[in-house]
Amino acid sequence: MMTTILFSFLLLLPLSKTLALTNEEASPILKEFIKTEFRILEIREAPLEGFWEVVTEIGQERRILYIHKNLRFVIHGQILDRQVKRNITLDRLKEFRKVNISTLPLENAIPMGQGKRKLYVFTDPQCHFCFQLHEELKRINDLQTFFFLYPLTPASYEKAKAIWCSQSKLKALEEAYEGKELKSLSCDTSPIDKNIQLGKRLLIESTPTLLFQNGKMVEGYMGLDTLENLLTLNSNF
């Protein structure tokens, strides 16, 4: 009888190691690396064998740390998959992207149109798909769009500065989309740098990137019908 009980107990030992990591276990470990207030959003098995993936929220920022199942080792960085050439950490963080729209600095954006519905677009003035999206947005009624200049190349950065210093920023943006030369003017172009910093915090890697009123983020060009559907689903008023 004693042998049976002892054998059963030993069988349970390795199983205990597979139990999910709890918030209570993870929190003190994370505090060693995160020196400000944070919240744990989710814990799950990491794509790296032997580790837990812990998604945290620090203010407006999401961050992922990886804790080994022995609770000794912690990876505070990004995991890259060489086989599929993907940044696993960044891809995962994008699943948690949701923006508090009330915090967007609209003074750094170019408005277009009027309406109860609002849309916020990060755009590159030399991006062809941004131009196509722009033309679709002009056809939508009851919509005000705010364009955040988000140049992805040095040449686009110079275009963005010329747009921002123009008397009519919206007209200059449209001329830049069309490939027209813009006058090089001098003004305070720090809003463009602030947009770039904001976009990086939001993990925006491509343009156009759209933010809807409920904070949902969508990347890429889409046609009129898709835009209308997304605006209906994601507008708050």
Backbone hydrogen bonds, N-H to C=O, Kabsch-Sander energy under -0.5 kcal/mol:
donor,donor_aa,acceptor,acceptor_aa,energy
5,I,1,M,-2.2
6,L,2,M,-2.4
7,F,3,T,-2.3
8,S,4,T,-2.2
9,F,5,I,-2.1
10,L,6,L,-2.1
11,L,7,F,-1.8
12,L,8,S,-1.2
13,L,9,F,-1.0
15,L,11,L,-0.7
16,S,12,L,-1.7
17,K,13,L,-0.7
17,K,14,P,-0.6
18,T,15,L,-1.5
19,L,16,S,-1.0
26,A,22,T,-2.5
27,S,23,N,-2.8
29,I,25,E,-0.6
30,L,26,A,-2.6
31,K,27,S,-2.0
32,E,29,I,-1.1
33,F,30,L,-2.1
34,I,30,L,-2.7
35,K,33,F,-0.6
39,R,57,E,-2.0
41,L,39,R,-0.6
41,L,55,V,-3.0
42,E,55,V,-1.3
44,R,53,E,-2.1
46,A,51,F,-2.5
49,E,47,P,-0.6
51,F,48,L,-1.7
52,W,67,I,-3.3
53,E,44,R,-3.7
54,V,52,W,-0.5
54,V,65,L,-2.9
55,V,42,E,-2.9
55,V,53,E,-0.5
56,T,54,V,-0.5
56,T,63,R,-3.4
57,E,39,R,-2.9
58,I,61,E,-3.5
59,G,57,E,-0.5
61,E,58,I,-2.2
63,R,56,T,-2.2
65,L,54,V,-2.1
66,Y,75,I,-2.2
67,I,52,W,-2.0
68,H,73,F,-3.2
69,K,50,G,-2.6
71,L,68,H,-2.4
75,I,66,Y,-3.0
76,H,74,V,-0.6
77,G,75,I,-0.7
80,L,78,Q,-0.5
81,D,86,R,-3.0
82,R,80,L,-0.8
85,K,81,D,-1.1
86,R,81,D,-1.4
88,I,79,I,-1.5
88,I,86,R,-1.0
89,T,79,I,-1.1
91,D,87,N,-2.5
92,R,88,I,-2.0
93,L,89,T,-2.3
94,K,90,L,-1.9
95,E,91,D,-0.7
95,E,92,R,-1.0
96,F,93,L,-1.6
97,R,94,K,-1.2
99,V,215,G,-2.0
101,I,99,V,-1.2
103,T,100,N,-2.2
104,L,101,I,-1.8
106,L,104,L,-1.6
108,N,105,P,-2.4
109,A,106,L,-1.8
110,I,147,F,-2.6
112,M,145,T,-2.3
117,R,142,D,-1.2
119,L,144,Q,-2.0
120,Y,211,L,-2.3
121,V,146,F,-3.0
122,F,209,T,-2.8
123,T,121,V,-0.6
123,T,148,F,-2.5
127,C,124,D,-2.2
128,H,126,Q,-0.6
131,F,127,C,-1.7
132,Q,128,H,-2.1
133,L,129,F,-2.4
134,H,130,C,-2.6
135,E,131,F,-2.0
136,E,132,Q,-1.7
137,L,133,L,-2.6
138,K,134,H,-1.5
139,R,136,E,-1.4
140,I,137,L,-1.3
143,L,114,Q,-0.9
144,Q,117,R,-2.9
145,T,112,M,-2.9
145,T,143,L,-0.5
146,F,119,L,-2.7
147,F,110,I,-2.9
147,F,145,T,-0.5
148,F,121,V,-3.4
148,F,146,F,-0.6
149,L,147,F,-0.7
150,Y,123,T,-3.6
157,Y,153,T,-2.2
158,E,154,P,-1.8
159,K,155,A,-1.8
160,A,156,S,-2.8
161,K,157,Y,-2.0
162,A,158,E,-1.9
163,I,159,K,-2.4
164,W,160,A,-2.6
165,C,161,K,-1.7
166,S,163,I,-1.3
169,K,167,Q,-0.7
172,A,168,S,-2.2
173,L,169,K,-2.4
174,E,170,L,-2.2
175,E,171,K,-2.2
176,A,172,A,-2.2
177,Y,173,L,-2.2
178,E,174,E,-1.6
179,G,176,A,-1.5
180,K,175,E,-2.6
185,L,183,K,-0.9
189,T,187,C,-0.9
192,I,189,T,-1.3
193,D,189,T,-1.0
194,K,190,S,-2.3
195,N,191,P,-2.1
196,I,192,I,-2.1
197,Q,193,D,-2.2
198,L,194,K,-2.5
199,G,195,N,-2.9
200,K,196,I,-2.0
201,R,197,Q,-1.9
202,L,198,L,-1.9
203,L,200,K,-1.2
204,I,199,G,-3.0
205,E,203,L,-0.6
209,T,122,F,-1.6
210,L,218,V,-3.5
211,L,120,Y,-3.1
212,F,216,K,-2.6
213,Q,118,K,-0.5
214,N,234,N,-1.5
215,G,212,F,-2.2
218,V,210,L,-2.5
220,G,208,P,-3.3
227,L,223,G,-2.4
228,E,224,L,-2.6
229,N,225,D,-2.2
230,L,226,T,-2.5
231,L,227,L,-2.6
232,T,228,E,-2.1
233,L,229,N,-2.3
234,N,230,L,-2.2
235,S,231,L,-0.7
237,F,235,S,-0.5
